[in-house]
């Protein structure tokens, strides 16, 4: 079994299926990747250099944006990626935001507060 899973050819990260130690060589998406730092099982590994401000692509879709340069073979996680998912402060000027598929409407979440 391969120690990491590349889901789509357009992805720039793969998911570690086991802990990966520095120096280990992997074959992913026709590329040879050398692990440059410890990557825990279930976390992501960069399969190419990913400059700061670049989308992190997994499942063929952007799942966040890098906040720092990440080297090929580096650990991709919350310390160097900002996610736009669930961020109501990032909606367009219309205020409508993306359609919610599994969450209640904002009005349903409003809780009445007693007046002081």
Long-range contacts (C-beta under 8 A, 24 or more apart in sequence): 2-26, 2-27, 2-28, 4-28, 4-45, 6-47, 7-58, 7-59, 7-60, 8-57, 8-58, 8-59, 8-60, 10-57, 10-60, 11-47, 11-57, 11-58, 11-59, 11-60, 12-46, 12-47, 12-48, 12-50, 12-54, 12-56, 12-57, 13-44, 13-45, 13-46, 13-47, 13-50, 13-56, 13-57, 13-58, 13-76, 14-44, 14-45, 14-47, 15-42, 15-43, 15-44, 15-45, 15-58, 16-40, 16-41, 16-42, 16-43, 16-44, 16-45, 17-41, 20-45, 33-72, 33-73, 34-72, 34-73, 35-73, 36-71, 36-72, 36-73, 36-74, 37-73, 37-74, 37-75, 38-75, 39-75, 43-75, 43-76, 43-77, 44-75, 44-76, 44-77, 45-73, 45-74, 45-75, 45-76, 46-70, 46-71, 46-72, 46-73, 46-74, 46-76, 47-72, 48-72, 50-76, 56-81
